[in-house]
Amino acid sequence: MICPHCEKNLLRKERPDNTCSHCRRTYALDPKTNSLGLSDLRVRRILAKVTEEGRIAVVPDQLWYALSRKRLKESRFAPGCASASLGAGLFVGFFAIVAGITYLLLVSGALLLAAAGFAFARAAGVSRGFPVMSRAAFRSEALAPWRNVYGGLPPGVVDDSPPVPSRAGVRAPSEAQPAAVLLCPDRSITAFLVADGLPARYGIAPAKDLDAVRALPTRGPVIVLHDADAHGELLVRQVRECLGQRTVIDAGLPLRTVRRLAQAVPYRDKQEKPDRETMARLTALGEFTEEELKWLGKGWRFPLVGMPPARLLAAVTRVAEQVTRSADPERRRAASVGFMTWPGPAAQDHAGER
């Protein structure tokens, strides 16, 4: 590991208690002691990408996703078991033939069969998509040690605990009626947009659920920002049913589009797997293929925190400009389309690692 302070290459024995034996300074993260293999230098390197070299602020969950992308693509099912079983099976089989011990041939066959099973499971993607470090664990296992060593979050990462200050330093007057409402169930994404000044700049009021939308003193359009998952696909329909004739704009991630993009890395969360009722409602819509329903039913999702932050900010900004500055006919036309786009194949992806 490279010391983040003196840049010396340190062996494991040269960095006891996360302290460099050369410069005697303490660092926060050792790749050998956390499941994501994080180091201080790696966190800084990825942060420089996702913040566009400090041009924008991000929240912890966006950093978590950027650091997790590579591991989310890999299957973690029984690592090493296939090769170990194969090697043991071949050795036992060879010994059984040489020694003429029949029952060892059965043992060899069982080991070879197990090796084939492990290899098939890994090839089929069993366990792929499950984070090795959850969003919640990232805060305690990575950010907490960082705070202890450096006295705060990494530069460019804002605390998404409410209230979140605006980097733009502009606030809409408290007595002013909001021009529109931004409904986003993911509090961290709302915090990201607030920290970068978008709601204040366009006079848009954030809301976390329908009750919050109804409580706001406005009948302006409702912009719905959501993940591409089972719950997100139903959210816009639910909002439209509940708000009647009020303009509702679907600004969420388009499932069918992002699934075709190699750089859009999905993940699964066992605790947020859709239940039977949710899947029955999705099926009844008749808008999804059997393969898409199966994919959603397994809990797969493309999260908003996984979209490159600069592109997410730009996409929501375009929606805000359309809603707050356009004439009514254009606003109605905007309600029928999704504005969110993932970076195309030729675009530089700042959310991951190369």
C-alpha angles and dihedrals in degrees: 000000000000115000108240090216109043097013093230117153104244129201117215091259090051094062109053115173090003091296124130112235090211105050096017091226124136123237129197109229133038116191090218094059105047130061095236093052091237126177130180092250093051092050090051092047094052091042090057088057100046094044093047090241092314097314093122136025123240134195127237095259092056090052090047091055094046090052092045101048096095094049092046089063093056130081113235095191110136097327111213094005095107095054093041092050091046093050094046092046093053092046094049091045093051091047091048092053094047094045095038093232107154101194090056088063088062090050090050091050091051091051092048091048090051090050090052091049093051091047092049092048092052092046090050090054099247107178092007113141097029109119115241086214118031125223090256094045091051090065094051100034100039112014097041093057088045091054091048093054102035101026097241147022120307112281110276095026115108126203107252094201107116132294100046116191118227117244088208090063091221125122129184111239111267092232094051118104111240115249090218143347127246110209112195123157092200104085092193092059091049088051090050092053092045092048090053091049102245102131093045092046094055100030093247121152117220118225130183099202145002094274090058090049092053092048093058118097096239141086091199125128120295116226110204115205115186146154121261097253141103095281094044092052090057097041099077091048091050092050092050092049092050098043099046113196095003115118112258120186120201104218095159130119111285105236098206093048100048093045089065094054118091094205093057103089115198127202139194132231118196092203094055099044109139116254126230094266092055092048091047090055091049091049092049091057090067091211100110132070121239090252092051092050091050090050093049092045091060089060098254116156143170104221128210088231087063095060113096102267096229091052092046091051092048093048095050089045090057090052092048092051092050093048100044102036107031130090120258096261090054091046091055090049090051090057091067098056137059114235097194116109131177118223111278124239092268095048122099111251110221096177101077147030135277 
